[in-house]
Amino acid sequence: MSRQLQARRTAWLEFTQLAADHRAVNLGQGFPDFSPPTFIQEALREALSGGYQMHQYTRVFGHPPLVRILAKFFGRIVGREIDPFEDVLVTAGAYQALFCAFQALIEEGDEVILVEPFFDCYQPMVELAGGKTVHVSLRPSQKVEGSGVPSSGDWVLSPEELASKFNPRTKAIVINTPNNPLGKVYKTEELQVIADLCVRHDVLCISDEVYEWLTYDGNKHVKIASLPGMWERTVTIGSAGKTFSATGWKLGWAISSVHNMKNLKIIHLGSVYQCPTATQEAVARGFEREYELFGTPESYFQQLPAMLHQKREKLASCLGAAGLQPVMPEGGYFMIADISSVKVDLSDQSTEDEPKDFTFVKWLTKEKGLATMPVSTFYSPEHRREFSQYVRFCFVKEDSTLNAAEDILRKWSQTQ
Ligand code: PMP
């Protein structure tokens, strides 16, 4: 097994266990601690009492009502006809869609460009498929340093540096918008730079869009698959868990043109084979509802970001008061904060080769009862040290959980 895979998953398990051991207020893990909306719970209840078929196998590549509505929904967004039975694959969460994409499309020795910070499974998954990852970092632009409220929008790629990573061995680039952990929502111009390079070098784009409905302050999520020349080159990945606040349902999908999907389907057949019928039926009904309500105030895709916007504000203000400098996310579930100016002596806590964010997260969990995640786990080993002054907070939480975190931060700030 890849050492990367072992090390990364061990770090995540360690932080999750630490939070549980210390009964910490958990702003570490990325899932809502509130119920999904009533309409989707109802949809599952109805599905479960909908006859024997709901309890038996369905079509292997996706339950027909679900692939039909996904094709219709996303076809309207990307402005093209999507074939429900050729271009859509339903998977066990976005996680399995990523796994299928890497296994299907990456061959031994292929290079895959990862934009840092990246969801931590990308690198081990590419390596399991025999590929080699090449890294390029989003960095805060000059104008941020010193003035104004930092925003995830200020974190940008250098077009020259990005272009320098493309070569004849490059098979794919992976992007994640809105980004976990940063909350960056790529603008059309930024996606166009990536798209131009993909077209010029005939490179695929694996676009992880699990937080696509969660954008704030008027930022708009744009699908790179909708840019000219990109439909054939993009595998777009989504998650019902993130879409309907039901992460435990573990249902996701990959959408792409048929020639990419053929191999993804083979990997799906050889691993999971098919996903649970009743949850697929419920998610189909959820999307049918959202299709009708799209763009209206009743749509959950409007209501969830409106609710999270308030939670984002609340978290940012209490982090700021505690001397942690938040980077305001334009989208997603997460906010990173700079811990450089925090006055706490961690010298007796750290081990020699441990990045500062690891030490800080352990200290905050054990000593203050607040669990978070170190951001350096979202970087490749060569860039980890450079970005170890950030920790990630999750704000898709009940107000009572955020209040408890606020209390901890307020008390701590009084002792600093
Ligand atoms: N991609 C990103 C960026 C994520 O943050 C997550 C979940 N944390 C996933 C994929 C996996 O999603 P799912 O739960 O649907 O497998």
Boltz pocket constraint, residues with backbone or C-beta under 6 A from the ligand:
constraints:
  - pocket:
      binder: B
      contacts: [[A, 30], [A, 92], [A, 93], [A, 94], [A, 95], [A, 96], [A, 119], [A, 176], [A, 178], [A, 180], [A, 208], [A, 210], [A, 238], [A, 239], [A, 240], [A, 241], [A, 242], [A, 247], [A, 250], [A, 251], [A, 252]]
      max_distance: 6.0
